[in-house]
Amino acid sequence: KRNIKQLKQWYQRRVRGQLIIALYFVLIIVVMKVLVTTYNAAAKVPIKGEDLTPLLALDQNPDIISMGFEEIGDSDAWEDEVDKLLENHGYYRVKLETMWAIQIVVFAKKQHLPFISHIESVETKTGMGGLTANKGATTIRFRLYDRTVAIVNSHLAAHKDEVSARNTDYWSIMRDQEFRDTAAKNLCDHDFLIWAGDLNYRVEHENVAVRRMISEGKHLDLLQHDQLLREIRDRKAFVGFHEAAITFKPTFKFDEETGLYETTKNRTPSWCDRVLWRSKEEQVEVGRLINWELWCAEEDGEARLHRADVDDTVQFLNLVETLEPAKLDQVAKNHEDKVKPIFYNSYPEFLLSDHKPVSCMLDLAIDTDLVPFVEFTKSQFTDMKRKHLEVKFQINDGYPAPATTGSPLSTPPGRMPISTRSRGMGTFWNLQDGQVLRRYSRWREGSAGGLCV
């Protein structure tokens, strides 16, 4: 309010009697690079001199970094190693959560800290039916600008034959984790849910054949035998989640301090270490397609996602099964611009553990009604001749600089026209070249919920 008053006073002093140049509806999208890593450290301490920089992709300057560890051993040693490295590169710790040998820590660039709020962490035990913390999940969630983000790091049940136990661990974590933030009381409520860890799903194929195919460079053919992809396809776990294309070799199990798959226990090489994500808006659209009644239930005046009992979940999934695959593919395509994977890698050069670490960089397109002061000059918007405009901001080390990407009026396939989406109102004054208008741009899009599955 104070800024608006100052603008009015400035206007009265400087440009009294002149007309406002234009009135625009502006959609602000903050594009954030979020790096998520997972590393089963096999209860080892960091190797002196081993460089974690490649794992953290510091050369690509991520905005948010989440590091997840399983079987971490000496957590203090890892904390010191990571803190020292990231502090030297301008990152600040947002939150750390440790549950026995499962740990997650989130860092952010300094310029984002004022716009990270409602920070919470929770943990869920799933070992021995929920009694022990050797398996389970640690989660850190927060509001990032005006959207909610939850990042889960988990270690699920081990061994090839324990697929059902892993699925049960997943559902327990989804069901049990709760938060104080009224905007997202459970994992399903979050606009962005990212799930990483040693998920322990295996390649269900004959061990000798698997090793031969890896040695022949045909390891990607083994994805047809991957348990996790099958469970997602059959909607038995991680419903609605996406994963970037796997291009790397299986990340488990290696002889420690070597790059060779182990032969002592004769474990089948598998992609145990994974990073997945899902968006709330996509799940809401699926709920609308099947006319699911609970998706529009309101709480505190706001529609939100709801956890449901087993019968509701089964009913929901049965209805989803009636949808044509092409419709579900179209829904995913409609929302693919919300989360875009930049890369998905493993790092065979890390020799500490019997696992190889994995990292995934995601671009999150965050529609926001609260951004830092944005500078506009007359020359930056003289070409804005149309009423509706989409502006994207790429966060840099300083204040974000406005930059349009492609045609500002272009609409991705399957998306509704920009002019039909809710947004706030921005007023641009008649400025002389070189003068700068600083203002807050605000908008709000109505949220909607759906069944939590």
N, C-alpha and C positions, 0 to 999 in steps of 0.2 A: 504494500500500500504506500509505503514511504517513497519507493522508487517511482511509482505511478504519479504521485503528487509532484515529485521533483521534475518529472518529464513534462507535466502540465505547466509548471511554473516556467520551465525552460522554453516551452512552446510559446507561452504568453509573452515572454521577454523577446524571443528571437524571431519568431515567425508569425506574429499576430496578423491576422487577416489573410494568411495564405491557406490554401486548401491542402488537406491530407492527400498525399500522392495516391495511396491505394489501401485497400483493406483486404488482408489475406487470411486464409485459413491454413495454418501451418502444422504439419505432422512432424514431430521431432523423433528421430530414431537414433539412439546412441548405439553404435556398433562396438561391442566389447570383445576383445580377444581373451578367452578363458582357457587356460592350460590346466589339464587334469592329469595327474600321474598316479600310478599304482606300482608298488614294489614290495614283494614278499622278500624280506631281508634274511630269512632263515636264522633268526636270532643272532645275527652277526652285527659287529660294530662297523662303522665306515672304514674302508681301507684308506690308509694314509696316502694322500696324493691322488686318489681316484677323483676325477673331475665330474661333478654332477651337472655341469653347465649344459652338455648336450641334452640330457633328460629334461631340463627346464626350458629349453629353447629360448634362452635369454637373448640370442641374436635377433629374435623376432619380436621382442619387446611386448610380451603379453601384459594385459591390464590386470588380470586376476590369475593367481597361481594356487592350485590346490594340490598338495602332496599327500598321498595316502600310503600307509605302510601296514603290512601284515607281518606277524612274527618278528616284531621289531627288535626284541632283545633289550639292549641298553637304549631306552628312549632318550635319555639326556644327551648321549653322544650324538644321536641323529639330530636332535633339536639344535645343538650347538653348531653342527656342521651346516645345516640348512639355514639357520638364522644368519650366520656369518656371511654365507655366500649371497643371500638375497638382500641383506641390508647393504652390502657393498654395491648392489645394482639398483638401489633406490626403492626397494619394497619394504613394506611394513606389515608386521603380523596382525591379522584381523582376529583370529581365534585358533586355539588348539584344543583338541579333545583326544584323550587317550583312554582306552578301555583294555587293560592288561597289555596284550601285544598288538592291538589294533589301534592305529593312530591316524588322525587327519589334521592337517594344519593348512590354513588359508592365508595367503598374503595378497596385498593390493598395492598398486602404485599410489604414491602420496596424493595425487590430485583427485583420486576417487574416494578417499577416506571420508570427506564431509557428506558423501552421498551413499554411504553404506550405513544402514541402521538396523534395529531390531535383530541384533546378532544373538543367535542361540545355538547351543549344541546339546545333543542327546546321544544316548547309547542304548543298544539293545543286545542282550545276551541270547544266543540261540544254541550254544553248546549244551549237550545233555538235556535237551528239551527246555532250554531257557535257564538252566541252573548255573552254567559256567560261561566264562567270557573268552574261552579260547576260540570260539566262533561267534559271529554276530556282526554288528555294524556300529560305526561312529558317524555322526552326521553334523555338519555345520550348515546353518541356514541364515539368510539375511535378506534385507531389502536392498536392492541395487538400483539406485535412482528410484523409479516408481514401480519396479517389478520385484517379485519374490523369487529367490533362487535357493535351492537346497542341493547340497553335494554330499553324497553318501559314499563312505568307504567301507567295504565289507569283506569278510572272510567266511565263505559258506562251507557247508559240510564237504568233507574230502571223500576220495575214492570213486572209482569209475561207476560202481553199481549204486551209488547213493543219489541218483538223480532226484528222486522224490523228496529226500531229505533236504537237498538244496532248494527245491521249489518251496518246501515248507518254511525254510529259513527266510526266503524272500517274502512270502506272504506274512510271516510273523513281523518282520521289520516294517513292512508297509502298514500293517494293522496297528502296531503298538506305538510308533513314534508320534508324539504329540508336541505342539508348540504353543507358546503364549500369544503369539501374534494373531490378532483376529482376522488378518487378511489371508492367513494360511495356517490353519490349525493342524494340518497333517501333511504328509508328503505329497499326496495327490493334489492338494490345494495350490501348490507352488506353480508359478508360471513356467519355470524351468526346473526340471529335476534331472540331475546328473548322477549316475550310479557307476562307481568304479570299484575295483578290488580284485582279490583272488577269488573269483566266483567258483572255481574248481570244476566247471563243466569240462568233460573230456571228449576226446575223439574216440568214438565207439567203432573201432575197426581193429583188425588183427595187428598186433604190435610189429611183427617182422615186416608186414606189408607197408605199414605206416613209415617205418624207418627207411625202407627202400625208396618209397616215393619222395621222401624229403631229400635223400641223397641224390635223386635224379632231378631235383628241382620241380617236382610236381606236387609240392605241399598244398597248393591252393585247391587241388582236387579233393583234399581231405575235408574241406569245409562241408561237403555233403554229409559227412559223418559226425559233424559237431553237435554235441548234445544241446548246447545253449540255443543255437539257431533253430533246432528242431522244437525245443520247448516254447520258444517265442512263436514259431509258426503254428504250433498246436494250441496256443493261448493257455499254456499251463503255468507260465511264469513270465515276468517282465512284459506284460501286456502293454502294447502301445509304445514300447521302447524302440529306439533306432540305434544302429551301430555303423560307424564308418567302414568302408571296405577294408577287409584284412588283406594285407599284402606281404606280411612278415611271416617267418616260420613259427611253429609252435614255441611257446615261451616256457615250457615245463616238460620234462624234468632233466636238469643238467648235473653233471659232476661239478662240484664246486671248484672254483678257480680254473675252470676250463670252459671251452665252448662246445663240449661234446655231450651228447645225450647220454645219461647214465645207463649202466648195464647191470649194476648190482641188484637193484630191486626190480629191474625189468619193467618199469612203468612205461606206458604208451605215451609218446610225446603228444602234448595237447596245448590248446590255447586256453589256459586257465585264467590268465590275467586280462581283464577287459575293461572297456569304458563304454557306457551306453547313456542315452538321454531320451527324454520325452518332454513334450510341451502340453500345457493345460488346454490351450485353445484347440489343439488337434483332437484331444479326447472329448471335448465338449461337442465338436462337430460330429464325431462318431455317435455320441448320444442323441443328437438331433436326428440323425439319419434313421435311427431305429425307434424314434419317438419315445425315448426312455423317459419315464415320468419323473424320476428323481433328479434329473439333471438341473431342473429349474427350481428345485426346492430352495427356499430362501432362509437365511439365518442372519439376524441383525440387519435385515433389509438388503442383504447382498446375496446374489446367487453364488453358490460355491460347490466345489466337488465334495462328495460324501463317501465316507467309508461305508461299506455295506456288509451284512452278514453273508454267510456262505451261500444261502439260497438265492439272495439277490445277485451275487456275483455270478453264479451259475446261470441264472436267468439272463443277465446282461450278455454274457459270453455266448449263450445260445442264440440270442437275437443277432449279435454281431455276425455269427456264422451264417445267418440267412442273407447277409449283404453280399452282393457280387464283389469279387476281388478287385475288379476295376474301380468300384466306388471307393473302396478303402485306399487303393493306390492314389486315387485322385485327391482324397482328403490329405494324405501324406504330402502330395505334391503341392497342395494349396498352402501348406504351412512350412515347406522346406526352407523358405527364406528366413524363418525365425531362428533356426539353428543350422549353421553351415560348418561341416567339418573342414578344417584346413589341412590337417595331417593326422595320421594314426600310425605310430611307430613302436617298434620294440628296439632294444639296445643290447645286442649280443656282446658288445665289448665289456659290459659289466659282468665281472667274474665272481663277485662275492657270494652269490646265492645259487640255489638250484633252480631259481626262477630268473627270468629276464624282465627288467622293468618295462613298463608300457606307458606311453603318454599320448594324449589326444588334445589337439588345439581346436577349439570351437569358436566361431563367431556368433555371438548372441545379439540379435537385433532387438533392442529394448525400447519399446514405445514408452515415452516418459512424459510426465507433466512437470518435471522438475529437472532443469539442466543448469549448469553454471551460467554466469553472465555470458551472453553471446554478442559479439560485436558485428554490427551491420553498418556498412557505409552505403551511400547512394549508388556508387558504381557496382555494388554487389547485388542490387536488386532492380536495377533499371530495366533488365531484360525480362523481369517477371510480369508478363502481360496477361497471364490467365489468372483466374480467381483461385483455383485450387493448386497447391504446390506441395510436393513431397521433398523435404530437405533431409539429407543424411549428415550426421556428424561423426567423423572419425576422431576418437579421443587421442590427443597428442600430449606431450609433456606439459604444455601450458593449457590455456583455455581452448576449447574445441573451436575449430574454424569451420564455418559452413561450406559444404561442397556438395553439389548435386551429382548424382551418379547416373549417367545416361540421360534420357529424356525425362524431365520431372513429372511428365504426365503419363509415362508408360505404366501399364498395369501388368504384373506377371500373370501368366495363364492360370485361370481358375480363381483369381482373386477378384473381389468386388471392386468396382471403380473407386479411385481415391475419393471422389466427391461424395460417396455415400457413407464414408466412415466418420465417426464422431471426432471432433477436434475443437480446440479452443480458438480464440480470436486474437490475432496479432495486428497491431496498428503500426504502420510505417510512416514516419513523418517526413516532411519535405526537407531533406538535408542537403547541404552543400558538399561537394566532393571533399573528402578528407575528414569531415565531421563523423563522429561515431555515436551511434545510438546503442546504449546498453540497456537491456531489459530482460526480464524473465519471460520465457515462452512457456505457456502452460496448456495442457490439454488433458482430457480424461476420456477413456473409452470404457463403456459399461462392461463389467466382467460377467462371466457366466460360468456356471458350474456343471458338474456331471457326476456320474457314479465313479467312485474310486476303485479301479481294478488294476 
